[in-house]
Amino acid sequence: MNPYIAEAVAEMDKVNVSRLEHPGASGMDPSSCRFLAGFVRALGAKRIIEFGSGFSTLMMAREMEPLEGNYLLSIDDSQHYSALAKEAFDNSGCQAKVEFRVAPLRPRFYGPRLLLSYSLPKGLLEAMGPFDLALIDAPHQDYGRESVLYDIFPAMAQGGYIVLDDANRADTERAHVRAWQAAYPQAIDPVLLEGIGNGLGVIEKISEAKPAYPLSGALSASLKTVRNFRRLLSRSEEEPPDNNA
Ligand SMILES: C[S@@+](CC[C@H](N)C(=O)[O-])C[C@H]1O[C@@H](n2cnc3c(N)ncnc32)[C@H](O)[C@@H]1O
């Protein structure tokens, strides 16, 4: 087994997930949180990026807090949930350097694949990297998870890791990992930890590579994107108003 994964599994029982702080169903599964914290510890990760702000932000920030030069860039598509995550972090007393950013999800082509993609200024991720660790915990229902790996790959350190939450789901995350393997056949090494939470994908970046976006599955991924973008627009209309906006 990969030594960092083995160490994180050994560490995870020592990690406390406060029931008072954990947000329940909207947050990462508590076991996944424990692994994530153990993994940050095992890697000594101090430059981290995540897509999907929330409780995970706090779990990772607390682990990297003692490390000099720590930095976590936490990106969410929702102004409302980003603000809630920032408030929880600010109230926690954790002194790690965390930057929250809102980036709306918009359709974008990756070769033949039309995917929902976080709209970020061009070059931002590369400028803020290289990252030791990335967490992909974007909204469920297929909102923006496949595109994230393509976007962050150039900004990841060689030997850095990407953790994908809910990795057991057959039609979504497992399909994303297959597409990523096709796009970067020699450059990534994915491991599926089926028994932790809803499954965690742990993907090592082995080497630099240009993606060969696969044609296989492109039509169904693109049709899903059109459907999900419409769903996303109606979700935005229903989202609770942000009083601080
Ligand atoms: C799987 S959640 C992110 C969870 C985050 N990584 C955590 O550990 O709490 C994915 C997205 O759902 C949204 N979200 C967060 N809390 C929510 C809630 N209570 N109800 C609905 N959506 C929520 C946010 O926009 C977030 O990006």
The ligand as a Gaussian input file, in Angstrom:
#p B3LYP/6-31G(d) Opt

LIG

0 1
 C      -20.535000      18.064000      -0.675000
 S      -20.787000      19.732000      -0.195000
 C      -19.194000      20.323000       0.327000
 C      -18.857000      19.841000       1.584000
 C      -17.603000      20.383000       2.172000
 N      -16.394000      19.901000       1.514000
 C      -17.690000      19.904000       3.591000
 O      -16.928000      19.022000       3.966000
 O      -18.563000      20.390000       4.294000
 C      -20.801000      20.377000      -1.770000
 C      -21.460000      21.720000      -1.977000
 O      -22.726000      21.757000      -1.385000
 C      -23.027000      23.079000      -1.016000
 N      -23.533000      23.009000       0.345000
 C      -22.867000      23.157000       1.485000
 N      -23.705000      23.024000       2.543000
 C      -24.922000      22.775000       2.026000
 C      -26.210000      22.538000       2.595000
 N      -26.404000      22.548000       3.906000
 N      -27.246000      22.314000       1.755000
 C      -27.066000      22.325000       0.419000
 N      -25.866000      22.538000      -0.161000
 C      -24.813000      22.764000       0.619000
 C      -21.777000      23.927000      -1.160000
 O      -21.933000      24.829000      -2.231000
 C      -20.701000      22.888000      -1.459000
 O      -19.807000      23.280000      -2.456000

